[in-house]
Amino acid sequence: MQRIGWDGRTPVNSTILQKIDTDIQQAHALGVMTRYWETPLYPIYAKQAVNQVLFQHGSDLLNADDLATAAMF
């Protein structure tokens, strides 16, 4: 998540959340779905943290190689 500057290994902060919210709101205002590239695969806790935040904040698609884990969101 180079654009956002957060890799899920540390707690997410308000600056990161604002960037995510702004990206998603701008895309949706244009009628575009959102999908973040270069999200972490490992460690698992980082991948899950990033996916959880993106899902909670309205991102439309999640990158997923592990479909079973992604289905939990």
Protein Blocks (a to p, Z undefined) as FASTA:
>chain_A
ZZnopghlaccdfklmmmmmmmmmmmmmnopacddehiafbdfklmmmmmmmmmmnopab
dcdfblmlmmmZZ
